[in-house]
Amino acid sequence: MISAVLVFNNHGKPRVNQFYQYYTESEQQQIVRETFQLVSKREDHVCNFLEGAGSVIGGTDCKLIYRHYATLYFVLCVDSSESELGILDLIQVFVETLDKCFENVCELDLIFHMDKVHFILNELVMGGMVLETNMNEILTRIEEQNKLEKEEAGISAAPTRALSAVKNMNLSQQLKDIKLPELPQAIKDLKL
């Protein structure tokens, strides 16, 4: 099972934190610091797995599986039941999906589009379990979500468009121009 998905930059600043087990805020910060210290010290030519790493996140049953892309570290904290190569593939799918969505994803995309990043991550992993690894399926879901957002933007903009249309109408002149039919004489003679 996946305990956490962490993305941080070369300076240890967290960019994406998704925990699938409960940890207090201070424990989460300690996990990020500890994970950064363990992963950032490693050289590029060594393997991307760390077993028994992290006293806070799972102790001896915890494995850190990571990839370093440009200025970002993508780290998944998993238990011993997960396949290291499968998790590396999952990281690759996550990064490639981000790359397709943001066209050459960078750290700023993760900062300014946090909702979309979490949507993509939730399509991959939910509750610590891998849901989908087919990038085309994930991209289809993202396109569907984008269509929904555009439709909602159109609906939410409708009152504004209606108000501006009413403002552009010259209602006072239109009311004066309305020709009402003559009322029958009997109605005119009624006195209230």
N, C-alpha and C positions, 0 to 999 in steps of 0.2 A: 504494500500500500504506500501511496505517496503521502508524506507528512507535510511537505511544504514545497512551494515553488518560489524561488528567490531570484530576482534579477537586480544586480547592482553594478555600479560603474567601477572603473579602476581605482577610485578613491574610497570605495566602500559605501557610497551613497546609495541607499535602496531606491530602486525605480519601480519594481513590482514585488509585492509580498502577498502571497496567498497561502494561508495556513489551513490545513484540513484537520487539525486537532486543536483543541483549545489551549492557548498560551496567553498569559497576561501580557500586557504591553511591554513591560520591562523584560520578560522572558523572550518576547519576539525580538526586541532590540538586541538582546544578548546573543540570540541565535544568529542574527544577521552579522553582528561583529565577529563572532567566533567563526562563522562560515567564511567570511571574507578573509580573516587572518589565515585560515587553513588553506584556502584555495589560491589566494593571491601570492603566497610564498612559493608555490610550486612552479617549476620551470615548464616551458611550453612542450618539451619533448617527452615528458612523463605521462603516464596513463591518467585518464580523466575520472578515476574512481578513488574514493577514500572510504575505507571500511572502518567501522567503529569510531567514526569521527563525531564529535559533538556531544559533550556531556549533557547538554540541556535538551536537545531534540530527540534523543532516543538511545543514547549511550552506545553500547556494543552492537545493538541490532540495527544501528543507523548506518546508511551508506550515503555519501555525497557523490552525486554524479553531475558533472558540470561540463560546459563548453565555454570557451572564451572567444568572443567575436569582437574585433576592433576594441571598443571601449567598454564593452558590457560582458559580464559573467552571467550565464544562465545556469542556475544550480537547482537540482531537484534532490530533496532529502527523502530517501525511501527506506523501507525495511528490507530485510534479507530475502523476502519472497519475490522481489522485482528483479527482472533481468537487466543487467547493466547496459547491454547493447540495445535492448528495447527502449530503455530510458534515453540513451543517446539519440536514438532515432526519433523519439518523441520531441526532444529538444530541437532537433534539426527541423522537424515538421513545424514546430511552433515558430522558429526563426524564419523559415521560408514563407510561412503564412503571413507573418508580420511584414516581411519584405514585399510580398505581393500586394498587401493592403495599403502600405504606406510608400511603396516605390522607393526602395533603398532605405529601409528603416534605420533610424538613428535614435540616439538617446532622447532627443527632444520629442520625437513621436511618442515615446512611452510616457513622457511627462504630460504632454498636452492632449493626448488622446487616451487617457487612462480607461475610460469606459469601453472603448473599442478593444483595447488590449485585454481587459478582463473578459469581455465577451468572447474573444478568440480563445483565451485560456479556458473558459468554461465550456467551450465546444470540445476542447481536448480532454480536460480532466474535470471531473465533478466528484466532490466528496472524497477525494483521494484515489479515485479509480479512473483508469484511462477509458474514455468514451469513444473517441474517434481518432484515427491516425491517417485517414485519407484526406489529403490536403484539398482535393477537389470538392469533397463533401463539405468541408469546413468553409471553403470559399463560397459555395452555394448558399450556405446558411448566412454568411455575412452579407451577400447580395440581397437575400430576402429581408434581412434586418435593415439594410440601407433603404430598400423600397418602403418598408413600414415607416421609417423615420421621415422619409420624404412625404408620404401620404399624411402623416400626423402634422407635419409642418404646414401642409396645404390646408388641413382642417383647422388648425389653430390660427392660421392667417385669415381664414374666411371672415370672422367678425371685423377684423381690421379693414379688409377690402370692402365689406358691406358699409361700414361707417364712412369710409372715404367716398364711396359712391353716393351715399346720402348727402354728404357735405357738398359734393359737386353739383347736386341738383339744386335748382332754384325753387324750393318748395313754396315759398310765399307767393311767387308769381304764378306757379302752377295751380295753387288753390284759388287764386283770383280768376284764372282762366277757365275754371270748371263751370260749365253751363248746366244748371240743375233744371229739371222740367218744372213748369208752373204747377203750383199746388192747386187742387180743386178749390172752388170758391167756398165750399162748405167747411173745409178745414181752416180756411183763412178767417171765416166768420166765428169760429169757436173762440170763446174767451176763457181763459184759464184763470 
